[in-house]
Amino acid sequence: MKRLVLVGGGHSHVEVLRRWALQPLPGVELTLISPDRFTAYSGMLPGLVAGHYTFEQCHIDLAHLAAAARARLIADRASAIDVRERLTRCESGATLSYDLLSLDIGSTPPIYEIAGAREHGVPVKPVDRFLASWEAMQVAARERSLSVLTVGGGAGGVELTLSMQHRLRAAGRAGNFGIVTDSDTILPGHAAGVRRRMLRVLTARGVAIQVRSRVVAVETGFARLQDGTRLPADVVVWATGASVPDWVRASGLATDEHGFVLVNENLQSVSHAEVFAAGDAATMIGHPRPKSGVYAVRQGPPLAENLRRVLAGQKLEPYFPQPIALALISTGDKYAIASWGPLAWAGEWVWRWKDHIDRRFMRRYAQL
């Protein structure tokens, strides 16, 4: 009996489980390690925050998925890997041996190197902790007007800012919202037409934008910038950058300079052939891509296929990510901006398009 262990219930691994449920491989024991029963679909998270979706509509039930795949689900968080002994250690102290290992553990914003961020910052990942903080923010907003500052001007930060603002305003609660980024503009990496459309939305809704600015400390009621400026902030939401747990680098796996697992075009570790990685936790040599859910979703099918091929003793199939990806960026209300290379579109119809894509994606996992 061969042992395949999936560490993390991210966007790539849910597809591995779905395909395993549809076509199990005899002689393989499948195990999923995840601290959470439900995993959020990142594409619908802003809609959940804005009030357009329920929790159930944008979360995948890993217990249901694991049962359909006849996989063992271990409710724990991985804390170490011994690549020599082929062991995975968990925070509970439990250890699991493996013949084949796959990592899809996502990432978190690297906020804890910032003074005061651990005590006062609200990282957007892990999602379950962010949603708990968001509930507390809504309760606080009933008593007083909140100043909410988002650190990070990428699509994720902009979407969440506008979604939080929309939800509070829909509930009749005031609030001041701002975005600070060390980039030259919001939405770096997107076309000028996309940025212009989003800037118009942000300006119309009174969201203050501060570019070329780096937050170096978070204090009670303030975020302090590198030049000494103190920005009022009851809540500082962290939506910038990505990092993985220190144990990934300490495992002995080859990583890039930021600690992400280096994989080849088979999504296979370049240093340990029995280890695969996908999603935010991985960096493909020769094909660097943003740490984005859209790429994690696309890696699911080739990851599932290559894990199956390794176990069956077959030749692996290389995967080449698309050079550009469609991004549908919501604006809090049922309106969105489409970004595809140099092209940009905007309107309510874009939001309906996004909603259709997202709901179709979720149905794949609910109908097993």
C-alpha positions in Angstrom: 0.0 0.0 0.0 1.5 3.3 -1.1 0.9 6.4 1.1 0.0 9.7 -0.5 -0.2 12.6 1.9 -1.7 16.0 1.0 -0.7 18.8 3.3 -3.1 21.7 3.1 -6.6 22.0 1.7 -5.8 24.7 -0.9 -7.2 25.4 -4.3 -5.0 22.7 -6.0 -5.6 20.0 -3.5 -9.4 20.3 -3.6 -9.1 19.3 -7.3 -6.8 16.4 -6.5 -9.5 15.2 -4.1 -12.3 15.7 -6.6 -10.5 13.7 -9.3 -9.6 11.0 -6.8 -13.3 10.7 -5.9 -14.2 10.3 -9.5 -11.4 7.8 -10.3 -9.6 6.3 -7.2 -6.3 4.5 -7.7 -6.2 1.1 -6.1 -3.4 0.3 -3.7 -3.0 3.9 -2.5 -3.8 5.3 1.0 -4.8 8.9 0.6 -4.5 11.3 3.6 -5.3 15.0 3.8 -3.9 17.2 6.7 -5.8 20.4 7.2 -6.4 22.4 10.4 -9.8 23.6 9.0 -12.8 21.6 7.8 -13.8 24.4 5.4 -11.5 26.0 2.8 -12.5 29.4 1.4 -12.5 30.0 -2.4 -10.5 33.2 -2.7 -12.5 34.4 -5.8 -15.6 34.7 -3.7 -14.1 36.1 -0.5 -14.7 39.8 -1.4 -18.3 38.9 -2.2 -18.7 37.2 1.2 -17.3 40.3 2.9 -19.6 42.5 0.9 -22.7 40.4 1.8 -23.4 38.9 -1.6 -22.7 35.3 -0.6 -23.2 33.2 2.5 -20.4 31.2 4.2 -21.6 28.0 2.6 -21.7 29.4 -0.9 -18.0 30.2 -0.9 -16.4 27.5 1.2 -15.6 24.0 0.2 -16.3 21.3 2.8 -13.1 19.3 3.0 -14.7 16.6 5.2 -17.3 16.0 2.4 -14.7 16.0 -0.3 -12.3 13.7 1.7 -15.2 11.3 2.3 -16.0 11.2 -1.4 -12.4 10.5 -2.2 -12.2 7.9 0.6 -9.4 9.8 2.1 -8.5 10.1 5.7 -8.9 13.7 7.0 -6.6 14.7 9.8 -7.7 17.9 11.5 -4.2 19.3 12.4 -1.6 21.7 11.1 1.7 20.5 9.6 4.7 21.8 11.5 7.7 20.0 10.0 8.8 17.6 7.3 11.6 15.1 7.6 12.6 14.5 4.0 15.1 11.9 4.9 12.7 9.7 6.9 9.7 10.8 4.7 7.8 11.9 7.7 5.3 14.8 8.2 5.0 16.2 11.8 1.9 18.0 13.0 1.4 20.6 15.7 -0.4 18.0 17.9 2.7 15.9 17.9 1.4 13.3 15.5 3.7 12.0 12.7 2.7 10.5 9.4 4.9 8.6 7.0 4.6 9.1 3.3 5.7 7.6 0.0 4.5 10.7 -1.9 3.9 14.1 -0.4 2.1 17.2 -1.9 2.1 20.7 -0.4 -0.7 23.2 -0.9 -0.6 25.2 2.2 -1.2 28.7 0.8 0.6 31.7 2.2 0.2 34.5 4.7 1.2 38.2 4.5 4.6 38.7 6.1 3.4 41.2 8.7 5.1 40.0 11.9 8.4 41.6 11.0 6.6 44.9 11.4 6.5 46.4 14.9 3.1 46.1 16.5 1.6 44.2 13.6 1.1 41.0 15.6 -1.0 42.8 18.2 -2.8 45.3 16.0 -2.7 44.1 12.4 -5.4 42.0 10.7 -3.9 39.7 8.0 -6.2 38.6 5.3 -4.8 35.0 5.6 -5.5 32.6 7.2 -9.0 33.4 5.9 -10.9 32.0 8.9 -9.1 34.3 11.2 -9.7 37.3 9.0 -13.4 36.5 8.8 -13.5 36.4 12.6 -11.8 39.8 12.8 -14.3 41.1 10.2 -17.2 40.0 12.4 -15.7 41.9 15.3 -15.1 45.0 13.1 -18.8 45.0 12.2 -19.8 44.8 15.8 -17.5 47.7 16.7 -18.9 49.8 13.8 -22.3 49.7 15.4 -20.9 51.8 18.2 -18.6 54.3 16.4 -17.2 55.2 13.0 -14.1 53.2 12.2 -11.0 54.2 10.3 -9.9 51.2 8.3 -6.5 51.2 6.5 -5.5 48.5 4.1 -1.8 47.8 3.6 -1.4 46.6 0.0 -2.6 48.1 -3.3 -3.0 44.8 -5.3 -6.2 43.4 -6.4 -6.8 41.6 -3.1 -6.4 44.7 -1.0 -8.5 46.9 -3.2 -11.3 44.4 -3.5 -11.5 43.8 0.3 -11.4 47.5 1.0 -14.3 48.2 -1.2 -16.2 45.2 0.0 -15.8 46.2 3.7 -16.9 49.7 2.9 -19.9 48.5 0.9 -21.0 46.1 3.7 -20.8 48.8 6.4 -22.5 51.4 4.3 -25.3 49.0 3.4 -25.9 48.5 7.1 -26.0 52.3 7.6 -22.7 52.5 9.3 -20.2 55.2 8.5 -16.4 54.7 8.2 -13.2 56.0 6.7 -11.3 53.8 4.4 -7.8 54.1 3.0 -5.2 52.2 1.1 -1.4 52.5 1.5 1.1 50.8 -0.8 4.8 51.0 -1.4 4.2 50.7 -5.1 4.0 53.6 -7.5 0.3 53.0 -8.1 -2.5 50.6 -7.1 -2.9 47.4 -9.1 0.7 47.2 -10.2 1.0 44.6 -13.0 -2.4 45.5 -14.5 -2.9 47.7 -17.6 -3.3 51.4 -17.3 -6.9 51.2 -18.4 -7.6 48.9 -15.4 -5.9 51.2 -13.0 -7.8 54.2 -14.4 -11.2 52.5 -14.0 -10.4 51.4 -10.4 -9.0 54.8 -9.4 -12.3 56.4 -10.5 -14.2 54.0 -8.3 -12.0 54.6 -5.3 -12.1 58.3 -5.7 -15.9 58.4 -6.1 -16.2 56.4 -2.9 -13.9 58.5 -0.9 -11.1 55.9 -0.3 -7.9 57.7 0.4 -4.9 56.3 -1.5 -1.3 56.8 -0.4 1.4 55.4 -2.8 5.2 55.0 -2.5 4.7 54.6 1.3 5.8 51.8 3.5 4.2 51.0 6.9 6.9 50.3 9.4 4.9 50.0 12.7 1.3 49.6 13.9 0.2 51.3 17.1 -3.1 51.7 18.8 -5.1 53.9 16.5 -2.3 54.6 14.1 -0.1 53.1 11.4 3.4 54.7 11.2 5.0 55.2 7.8 8.7 55.1 7.0 8.9 58.9 6.8 7.4 59.2 10.3 3.8 60.0 9.2 1.2 58.6 11.4 -2.1 57.6 9.6 -5.2 57.2 11.8 -6.4 53.6 11.8 -8.6 51.8 14.1 -8.1 48.7 12.0 -5.0 47.8 9.8 -5.8 45.1 7.3 -2.7 43.5 5.8 -3.1 42.4 2.2 0.5 42.6 0.9 3.1 40.1 -0.1 3.2 36.4 0.7 5.2 34.1 3.0 5.2 30.5 4.0 5.9 28.9 7.4 9.6 28.7 8.4 9.4 24.9 8.6 9.2 24.8 4.7 12.7 26.2 4.4 14.0 24.2 7.4 12.8 21.0 5.8 15.7 20.8 3.4 13.6 21.2 0.3 15.1 23.5 -2.3 13.4 26.9 -2.0 13.7 30.3 -3.6 15.0 33.3 -1.6 11.6 33.8 0.0 11.2 30.2 1.2 8.8 29.0 -1.4 9.3 25.4 -2.7 11.1 25.3 -6.0 9.3 23.0 -8.5 9.9 22.0 -12.1 7.3 21.9 -14.9 5.8 18.7 -13.3 5.1 20.6 -10.1 7.7 18.4 -8.5 10.4 19.5 -6.1 13.7 20.1 -7.8 15.5 18.5 -4.9 13.2 15.7 -3.7 11.3 13.8 -6.4 8.8 12.4 -3.9 7.6 15.9 -3.0 5.2 18.0 -5.1 4.0 21.5 -4.3 1.4 23.9 -5.9 -0.4 27.1 -5.2 1.2 30.0 -3.3 3.6 27.6 -1.5 5.4 26.9 -4.8 7.6 28.7 -7.3 7.9 27.2 -10.8 11.5 27.5 -12.1 11.3 29.3 -15.5 7.7 30.2 -15.1 7.3 32.6 -12.2 3.8 33.8 -11.6 2.0 35.9 -9.1 0.8 34.3 -5.9 -2.8 34.2 -6.9 -5.7 31.8 -6.6 -6.3 31.7 -10.3 -2.9 30.0 -10.8 -3.5 27.6 -7.9 -6.8 26.6 -9.5 -5.1 26.0 -12.8 -2.4 23.8 -11.2 -5.0 21.4 -9.7 -5.6 19.2 -12.8 -1.9 18.7 -13.7 -1.0 18.2 -10.1 -3.6 15.5 -9.8 -2.5 13.8 -13.0 1.2 13.8 -12.1 0.6 12.4 -8.6 -1.4 9.6 -10.1 1.4 9.0 -12.7 4.1 8.8 -10.1 2.1 6.3 -8.1 1.4 4.2 -11.3 5.0 4.4 -12.4 4.2 6.4 -15.5 6.0 9.3 -17.2 5.1 12.7 -15.9 3.4 15.3 -18.0 4.8 18.9 -17.9 2.5 21.8 -17.2 3.1 25.2 -18.7 1.1 28.0 -17.0 -0.6 30.6 -19.3 1.4 33.7 -19.8 -1.4 36.0 -18.7 -4.5 35.3 -16.7 -7.9 36.9 -16.7 -8.6 38.9 -13.5 -12.1 39.9 -12.6 -11.8 42.5 -9.8 -14.9 43.4 -7.9 -15.7 46.8 -6.5 -17.8 46.0 -3.4 -21.1 46.4 -5.1 -22.2 44.1 -8.0 -19.8 45.8 -10.4 -16.4 44.5 -11.5 -13.5 45.4 -13.7 -12.0 42.8 -16.1 -8.2 42.8 -16.7 -6.6 40.6 -19.4 -3.2 41.7 -20.5 -3.5 45.2 -22.0 -7.3 45.0 -22.2 -9.9 46.3 -19.7 -13.6 46.2 -19.4 -16.0 47.2 -16.6 -19.6 47.1 -15.7 -22.4 45.1 -13.9 -22.2 42.5 -16.7 -18.5 41.8 -15.7 -19.7 41.1 -12.1 -22.4 38.8 -13.4 -19.8 37.0 -15.5 -17.5 36.7 -12.5 -20.4 35.4 -10.4 -21.3 32.8 -13.0 -17.6 31.5 -13.2 -17.3 31.4 -9.4 -20.6 29.6 -8.8 -19.8 27.1 -11.5 -16.4 26.4 -9.8 -18.1 25.8 -6.5 -20.7 23.4 -7.9 -17.9 21.0 -9.0 -17.2 20.3 -5.3 -20.7 20.4 -3.9 -22.1 17.8 -6.3 -19.9 14.9 -5.6 
